[in-house]
Amino acid sequence: VQLVESGGGLVQPGGSLRLSCAASGFTFSSYAMSWYRQAPGKERELVAVVISVGGTTNYADSVKGRFTIFRDNAKNTVYLQMNSLKPEDTAVYYCHARWLVYSYWGQGTQVTVSS
């Protein structure tokens, strides 16, 4: 099983980034896919989730209206489009897959929002 994140980097406040998470080794379409983030000295928090059926999404209040999670089951990939980025969005962003008792994490990608 692998979850490989990409797309992180340094961006100015107000800018945009799109994170990608390429999955392999499991039935991607069956899994709820999420993005979490962890800032220095803080606990890991859920940012956004998209369920396996119907594409229903849910977001943390802090990112609603700015971030969009979506998935492409044909490519086994989940994305996080991040717009209007703020310095407080700086964190390591992790991809997560969950189905029943099965739970997998990616290695994380750093997002830094700074001028």
C-alpha positions in Angstrom: 0.0 0.0 0.0 1.3 3.4 -0.9 0.0 7.0 -0.6 2.3 9.5 -2.2 1.6 13.2 -1.8 2.9 15.9 -4.0 2.3 19.5 -4.8 3.5 21.2 -1.6 5.8 24.1 -1.5 6.3 27.8 -0.6 3.5 30.2 -1.6 2.7 33.8 -0.7 -0.4 34.7 1.3 -3.4 34.8 -1.0 -1.9 32.3 -3.4 -3.0 28.8 -4.4 -1.6 25.3 -4.4 -3.0 21.9 -5.5 -1.9 18.8 -3.5 -2.2 15.4 -5.1 -2.2 12.0 -3.4 -1.6 9.0 -5.7 -2.7 5.7 -4.2 -1.8 2.1 -4.9 -2.1 -1.3 -3.4 -5.7 -1.2 -2.4 -9.2 -0.6 -3.8 -9.1 3.1 -3.9 -12.7 3.6 -4.9 -13.9 1.8 -1.7 -12.1 4.1 0.6 -13.0 7.4 2.2 -10.1 9.8 1.4 -9.0 12.6 3.6 -6.4 15.3 4.0 -5.0 16.1 7.4 -2.5 18.7 8.5 -0.1 19.2 11.3 1.6 22.5 12.2 4.6 22.7 14.4 3.7 22.2 18.1 0.1 21.3 17.2 -2.0 18.2 16.9 -2.8 16.7 13.5 -6.2 17.9 12.4 -8.7 16.9 9.7 -8.9 19.3 6.9 -11.2 17.7 4.4 -12.8 14.3 3.6 -14.5 12.8 0.5 -16.4 9.6 0.9 -16.2 6.7 -1.4 -19.7 6.7 -2.8 -21.5 9.8 -4.1 -18.5 12.1 -3.5 -19.9 13.8 -0.4 -17.4 16.1 1.2 -16.8 17.7 4.5 -14.4 20.5 5.6 -12.9 22.0 8.7 -14.5 25.3 9.4 -11.1 27.0 9.0 -10.9 26.0 5.3 -14.5 26.1 4.2 -14.9 28.2 1.1 -11.1 28.2 0.4 -10.2 24.5 0.0 -11.8 21.9 -2.2 -11.2 18.1 -2.0 -12.0 15.9 -5.0 -11.1 12.5 -6.2 -10.5 10.8 -9.5 -11.2 7.1 -9.0 -9.9 6.3 -12.5 -6.5 7.7 -11.6 -6.6 6.5 -7.9 -5.8 10.0 -6.9 -7.3 12.5 -4.5 -6.6 16.2 -4.7 -6.8 19.2 -2.4 -7.2 22.5 -4.2 -6.1 25.3 -1.8 -7.0 28.9 -2.6 -6.7 32.1 -0.7 -3.9 30.6 1.4 -3.1 32.1 4.8 0.1 31.9 6.9 -1.9 29.8 9.4 -2.4 27.2 6.7 1.4 26.4 7.0 1.7 22.7 8.0 2.7 19.3 6.8 -0.3 17.9 4.9 -1.0 14.2 5.0 -3.2 12.0 2.8 -5.3 9.4 4.6 -7.4 6.4 3.4 -9.9 4.6 5.5 -12.3 1.7 4.9 -13.8 -0.3 7.8 -10.8 -1.1 10.0 -8.2 -0.4 7.3 -6.3 2.9 7.6 -3.3 4.2 5.6 -1.2 7.4 5.8 1.0 9.1 3.3 4.4 10.5 4.2 3.3 14.1 4.1 4.1 17.2 2.0 5.1 20.6 3.4 3.0 23.6 2.7 4.5 27.0 3.7 2.6 30.2 3.3 4.8 33.2 3.8 5.8 36.5 2.2 
